């Protein structure tokens, strides 16, 4: 469509009229008009929104809404998840180390878990470490709990069926087997999230009561009250921070856990799936990354933001993977007011309620801006390359809208900083420990397929060969 119609065009996507922009600077005009309660991408996924309403999931409705309820939901969670993400790095690193320790055994040696499923389980283990401070180790078949594995499978299925239902609304209207399966997997997902959060919150509250009782006894005996929680607050798990701060009721924390776990697992898994596939199919880039990791980390885990900043080639790999294989072809917005949009000297009246999307497959894949756009070349995002294209048409590649898949503006993904950290930490650990390659390169053929997000289909099996002798577990 971009090649045929240019930088601005209208089209119908799944029955919705849409204005498509290719220039991110034009899209900035939309973002600046979002208002106090902007419409987010989650609200446009009607299958989730309808499910929240049908099941009376108050926190789910708030998270996908665009009014005062959304503001209250976001304000209650924002600091602990979005702002204080660095405090979760040690827990993420610990979980990543456990994942990597068994990756070769599970994926390649015993073939217990297909790599694409291993990545989804990894995303669950990493985000669980953020939420609850401990990895459930679903990537280790010897110790994994069946209920945890079923949760990951349910989220995967629900996410993929959402895409099918969105592209064929009759699935919901006729309540087909596909729609019934979607509801069943959503129910399993939310029941698991609720039960897990309920148990954890009860434990936190019980510890708080016990600590308060002990402090009272010490004060009555003339000793100074000591509260270790304050000193280690920044390293607490996300859910425990929420309980400690008291800004969100325990019931709302528990009800929020299902949607958060689901979003935190699948969105991250889609991004990691493309990154590892791109590395496996581009051995020169992978070798360059392994060389950087050896020089900077020398086998260590990434546990600080400073270490993340010291890995420019890894950061470039993540950016190049997003440019070449974005998890979504478009980034949509909806405004609540009419807007006059100026693009290349022409003015377009965008009526209230009109969907407007940035085309992520246009300029990042256009030879006018990108040399050899179909190749995976992380070098184009190294600091010196970014500096060299300043003042040229190609500098548009470095526009904030093209940096990562987690959105911009007031509705940027709540867990975006945590997701970037998880992707960075796990990639650093896996590539230090293994060489990734296609198991059957001669017959591995795939293409991007639209689920809820774009996914390689069929996802090829990836082989993990240890770079050292100490990554396989004792058997």
C-alpha positions in Angstrom: 0.0 0.0 0.0 2.9 2.4 0.8 4.6 1.6 -2.4 1.4 2.2 -4.4 -0.1 5.2 -2.6 2.7 6.9 -0.7 3.0 8.4 2.7 -0.7 9.0 3.5 -3.5 6.7 2.5 -6.8 5.4 3.8 -7.8 1.8 4.0 -10.2 -0.6 5.8 -8.6 -2.9 8.3 -11.0 -5.6 9.8 -14.0 -3.4 8.9 -12.5 -0.2 10.5 -11.6 2.8 8.4 -8.1 3.7 9.1 -5.8 6.6 8.1 -2.2 5.3 7.6 0.8 7.6 8.0 4.4 6.6 7.1 6.1 9.8 8.5 6.5 9.5 12.3 6.7 13.3 12.5 3.2 13.5 11.2 2.2 10.9 13.8 3.7 13.1 16.4 0.9 15.6 15.7 -1.6 13.0 16.7 0.3 12.2 19.9 0.4 15.8 20.9 -3.4 15.9 20.7 -4.1 12.8 22.8 -5.5 14.8 25.7 -5.8 13.9 29.4 -7.3 10.4 28.8 -5.8 9.0 25.6 -7.0 6.0 23.8 -4.5 3.1 23.9 -3.8 0.1 21.7 -5.3 -2.2 24.3 -8.7 -0.6 24.0 -8.7 -1.3 20.3 -8.4 -5.1 20.9 -12.1 -5.6 21.3 -11.9 -9.3 22.2 -10.1 -8.5 25.4 -12.3 -5.4 26.2 -15.5 -7.4 25.6 -14.2 -10.3 27.8 -13.5 -7.9 30.7 -17.0 -6.5 30.4 -18.7 -9.9 30.2 -16.8 -11.1 33.3 -17.0 -7.8 35.1 -13.3 -7.6 35.5 -13.1 -4.1 36.9 -9.3 -3.7 36.7 -9.2 -5.2 33.2 -11.8 -2.6 32.1 -9.8 0.2 33.7 -6.6 -0.9 32.1 -8.1 -0.9 28.6 -10.3 2.2 29.1 -9.5 5.8 28.5 -11.2 7.8 31.3 -10.6 8.6 34.9 -10.7 4.8 35.7 -7.7 4.2 33.4 -5.8 7.2 35.0 -6.5 5.7 38.4 -5.3 2.3 37.3 -2.1 3.6 35.7 -1.3 5.9 38.5 -1.6 3.1 41.0 0.9 0.9 39.2 3.1 3.2 37.3 5.8 4.0 39.8 6.3 0.4 41.0 6.4 -1.0 37.4 7.4 1.7 35.0 9.6 4.0 37.0 11.4 1.6 39.4 12.2 -1.1 36.8 15.9 -1.0 37.7 15.2 -2.6 41.1 14.0 -5.8 39.4 17.3 -6.4 37.4 18.9 -8.7 40.0 15.7 -10.9 40.1 15.6 -10.9 36.3 19.2 -11.9 36.0 18.8 -14.7 38.5 15.8 -16.1 36.6 17.7 -15.7 33.2 20.7 -17.7 34.7 18.4 -20.5 35.6 16.8 -20.4 32.2 20.1 -20.5 30.4 21.4 -23.3 32.6 18.9 -25.8 31.2 18.3 -24.3 27.7 20.6 -26.6 25.8 19.4 -29.7 27.7 15.7 -28.9 27.2 15.7 -27.6 23.7 18.5 -29.4 21.9 19.8 -32.4 23.9 16.5 -33.9 25.0 14.1 -31.9 22.8 11.7 -31.7 25.6 10.5 -28.2 24.7 10.4 -26.6 21.2 12.4 -23.4 21.2 9.4 -21.1 20.5 7.6 -22.6 23.5 10.8 -22.3 25.5 10.8 -18.6 24.8 7.3 -18.2 26.1 8.1 -20.1 29.2 11.2 -17.9 29.6 9.1 -14.8 29.4 6.8 -16.2 32.1 9.7 -17.1 34.4 11.2 -13.7 34.0 8.1 -11.7 34.6 7.1 -13.9 37.5 10.4 -13.0 39.1 9.4 -9.3 38.7 5.9 -9.9 40.1 6.7 -12.3 42.9 10.5 -12.3 43.3 10.9 -15.9 42.3 11.1 -17.8 39.0 8.7 -20.8 38.8 11.3 -22.4 36.4 8.8 -23.6 33.8 11.8 -23.9 31.4 13.1 -26.8 33.5 10.9 -29.8 32.8 12.3 -31.7 35.8 10.9 -29.2 38.3 8.2 -27.3 36.5 4.7 -27.3 37.9 2.0 -28.5 35.6 -0.3 -25.6 36.5 2.4 -23.1 35.5 3.0 -24.7 32.2 -0.8 -24.8 31.6 -0.9 -21.1 32.3 1.7 -20.3 29.7 -0.1 -22.5 27.1 -3.4 -20.8 27.9 -2.0 -17.3 27.4 -0.4 -18.3 24.1 -3.6 -19.8 22.8 -5.7 -16.9 24.0 -3.4 -14.4 22.3 -3.3 -16.2 19.0 -7.1 -16.8 19.0 -7.6 -13.1 19.6 -6.0 -12.4 16.3 -8.3 -14.9 14.5 -11.4 -13.4 16.1 -10.4 -9.8 15.3 -9.9 -10.7 11.7 -13.2 -12.6 11.6 -15.7 -10.9 13.9 -18.3 -13.6 13.0 -16.4 -16.0 15.3 -17.7 -14.0 18.3 -21.2 -13.2 16.8 -21.8 -16.9 16.1 -19.9 -18.1 19.2 -18.0 -20.6 17.2 -15.6 -23.3 18.6 -12.8 -20.8 18.1 -14.5 -18.2 20.3 -15.4 -20.8 22.9 -11.8 -21.9 23.0 -10.7 -18.3 23.4 -13.0 -17.8 26.4 -11.9 -21.1 28.0 -8.2 -20.1 27.8 -9.0 -16.6 29.1 -10.8 -18.1 32.1 -7.8 -20.4 32.8 -5.4 -17.5 32.5 -7.3 -15.2 34.8 -8.1 -17.9 37.4 -4.4 -18.8 37.6 -3.4 -15.1 37.9 -6.0 -14.5 40.6 -5.1 -17.6 42.7 -1.4 -17.0 42.5 -1.7 -13.3 43.4 -4.2 -14.1 46.2 -1.7 -16.6 47.8 1.2 -14.2 47.5 -0.7 -11.2 48.9 -1.9 -13.2 51.9 1.8 -14.1 52.6 2.9 -10.5 52.4 0.0 -9.3 54.6 0.8 -12.0 57.2 4.5 -11.0 57.2 3.5 -7.4 57.7 1.3 -8.2 60.6 4.0 -10.4 62.1 6.6 -7.6 61.7 4.3 -5.0 63.2 3.6 -7.3 66.2 7.3 -7.9 66.7 8.1 -4.2 66.5 5.4 -3.4 69.1 6.9 -6.0 71.5 10.4 -4.5 71.0 9.1 -1.0 71.7 7.3 -2.1 74.8 10.6 -3.5 76.0 12.4 -0.2 75.3 14.2 -1.2 72.1 14.2 0.9 69.0 11.8 -0.3 66.3 13.5 -1.8 63.3 11.9 -2.2 59.9 14.0 -4.1 57.4 11.3 -3.6 54.7 12.1 0.1 54.3 15.8 -0.6 53.7 15.2 -3.2 51.0 12.0 -1.7 49.5 13.6 -1.0 46.1 14.4 -4.7 45.7 11.0 -6.0 46.7 8.9 -7.8 44.1 6.3 -5.7 42.3 3.3 -7.1 44.1 4.9 -6.8 47.5 5.7 -3.1 46.7 2.1 -2.5 45.9 1.0 -4.1 49.2 3.6 -2.1 51.1 2.7 1.2 49.6 -1.1 0.7 50.1 -2.1 2.9 47.1 -3.9 0.0 45.5 -6.3 -2.3 47.5 -5.3 -5.9 47.9 -8.4 -7.0 45.9 -7.4 -4.7 43.0 -3.9 -6.0 43.1 -5.2 -9.6 42.9 -7.6 -8.7 40.1 -4.9 -6.9 38.1 -2.5 -9.9 38.2 -4.2 -11.9 35.4 -4.1 -9.2 32.8 -0.6 -8.1 33.8 0.8 -11.7 33.6 -0.8 -12.3 30.3 0.5 -9.0 28.7 3.9 -9.3 30.4 4.4 -12.8 29.0 3.2 -12.8 25.5 4.2 -9.4 24.2 7.8 -10.0 25.5 7.9 -13.5 24.0 6.9 -12.2 20.5 9.8 -9.7 20.6 12.3 -12.3 21.9 11.1 -14.8 19.4 12.1 -12.5 16.5 15.4 -11.4 18.1 16.6 -15.0 18.6 15.5 -16.0 15.2 17.4 -13.1 13.6 20.5 -14.0 15.6 20.3 -17.6 14.7 20.0 -16.8 10.9 22.8 -14.2 11.0 25.9 -15.9 12.4 28.2 -13.0 11.7 26.0 -10.6 13.8 25.7 -13.3 16.5 29.5 -13.7 16.6 30.0 -9.9 16.9 27.5 -9.9 19.8 29.3 -12.8 21.5 32.6 -10.9 21.2 31.1 -7.8 22.8 29.5 -9.8 25.6 32.9 -11.6 26.3 34.8 -8.2 26.4 32.3 -6.4 28.6 30.7 -9.1 30.8 33.2 -12.0 30.6 30.6 -14.5 31.7 28.8 -12.2 34.2 25.1 -11.6 34.4 23.5 -8.2 33.6 22.3 -7.0 37.0 22.5 -3.2 36.6 21.3 -0.5 34.2 25.0 0.6 33.8 25.8 -2.9 32.4 22.9 -2.6 30.0 24.2 0.7 28.8 27.7 -0.8 28.2 26.4 -3.2 25.5 25.8 -1.0 22.4 25.9 -3.9 20.0 23.3 -5.9 21.9 21.1 -2.8 22.0 21.7 -2.4 18.2 20.6 -6.0 17.7 17.4 -5.4 19.5 16.7 -2.3 17.5 17.6 -3.9 14.2 15.3 -6.9 15.0 12.4 -4.5 15.6 13.1 -2.6 12.4 13.3 -5.7 10.2 10.7 -7.8 12.0 8.4 -5.7 14.1 5.8 -7.5 16.2 3.1 -5.3 14.7 3.0 -3.7 11.2 1.2 -0.6 12.5 0.9 1.5 15.7 -2.7 2.8 16.1 -4.2 5.8 17.9 -7.7 7.2 18.2 -8.4 10.9 19.0 -11.5 12.2 20.8 -11.5 15.5 18.9 -11.2 16.6 15.3 -7.7 17.4 14.2 -6.1 19.1 11.2 -3.1 17.1 10.3 -0.4 18.6 8.1 1.7 16.2 6.0 4.1 17.5 3.3 2.3 20.8 3.0 -1.2 19.2 2.6 -3.8 19.4 5.4 -6.1 16.5 6.3 -9.1 16.8 8.6 -9.1 13.8 10.9 -12.5 13.5 12.5 -12.9 12.4 16.2 -13.0 8.7 16.5 -10.9 8.1 13.4 -8.2 5.4 13.8 -4.8 6.8 12.7 -1.8 4.4 12.5 1.9 4.7 11.9 3.1 2.3 9.3 6.1 0.5 10.8 6.8 -1.4 7.5 7.2 1.7 5.3 10.2 4.0 5.9 12.2 1.5 8.0 12.1 -0.8 4.9 12.5 1.9 2.2 15.9 2.1 0.3 15.5 5.9 0.4 16.3 5.8 4.1 17.9 2.3 4.7 20.7 0.7 2.8 20.0 -3.0 2.1 16.8 -2.9 4.2 16.0 -6.7 4.0 19.3 -7.6 5.7 19.8 -7.9 9.4 22.6 -5.4 10.1 22.8 -4.2 13.7 25.8 -2.0 12.9 23.4 0.6 11.5 22.3 1.3 15.0 25.7 1.6 16.7 26.3 5.1 18.1 28.8 6.1 15.4 26.3 5.1 12.7 23.5 7.1 14.3 25.8 10.1 14.6 26.9 9.8 11.0 23.4 10.0 9.6 22.4 13.1 11.5 21.2 15.9 9.2 20.5 13.3 6.4 17.1 11.9 5.4 18.1 8.6 7.0 18.2 10.1 10.5 14.4 9.4 10.6 15.3 5.8 11.5 16.2 7.1 14.9 12.9 8.7 15.5 11.5 7.6 18.9 8.5 5.9 17.2 10.9 3.4 15.5 13.0 2.6 18.6 11.0 -0.3 20.1 7.6 -2.0 19.9 6.2 -0.7 23.2 4.5 2.5 22.0 4.9 6.1 22.8 3.1 8.9 24.6 0.9 8.6 27.7 -0.2 5.1 26.7 3.3 3.6 26.3 3.2 0.1 27.7 3.2 0.0 31.5 5.8 -2.8 31.5 7.9 -1.5 28.6 11.0 -0.8 30.7 10.8 -4.2 32.4 10.3 -5.9 29.0 13.4 -4.3 27.5 15.3 -5.3 30.6 14.1 -8.9 30.4 15.0 -9.1 26.7 18.4 -7.6 27.2 19.3 -9.7 30.2 18.2 -13.0 28.7 19.8 -12.4 25.4 23.1 -11.5 27.1 23.0 -14.7 29.1 21.9 -17.1 26.3 24.4 -15.8 23.7 27.2 -16.0 26.3 26.3 -19.6 26.9 25.2 -20.9 23.5 25.7 -20.5 19.8 22.2 -20.4 18.2 21.6 -21.8 14.8 18.8 -23.3 12.7 18.3 -27.0 13.4 17.5 -27.7 9.7 18.6 -24.6 7.7 18.0 -26.2 4.3 14.3 -26.7 4.9 13.6 -23.9 7.4 11.0 -21.6 5.6 8.8 -19.2 7.4 6.9 -15.9 6.9 5.4 -13.3 9.2 1.8 -14.4 10.1 -0.7 -12.1 11.8 -1.8 -13.6 15.1 -2.6 -10.8 17.6 0.9 -9.8 16.7 3.2 -10.8 13.8 4.9 -14.1 14.4 7.2 -16.3 12.3 5.1 -19.2 11.0 6.0 -21.9 11.2 8.6 -21.0 13.8 11.8 -23.1 13.0 13.5 -25.2 15.5 16.6 -23.6 16.8 19.7 -25.5 18.0 21.7 -24.4 21.1 25.3 -25.5 21.2 27.2 -24.7 24.4 30.1 -22.3 24.1 31.5 -23.7 27.4 31.2 -26.9 29.4 29.5 -25.4 32.4 26.1 -24.6 31.1 24.5 -28.0 31.2 22.9 -29.1 34.5 24.1 -32.0 36.5 22.0 -35.0 35.4 
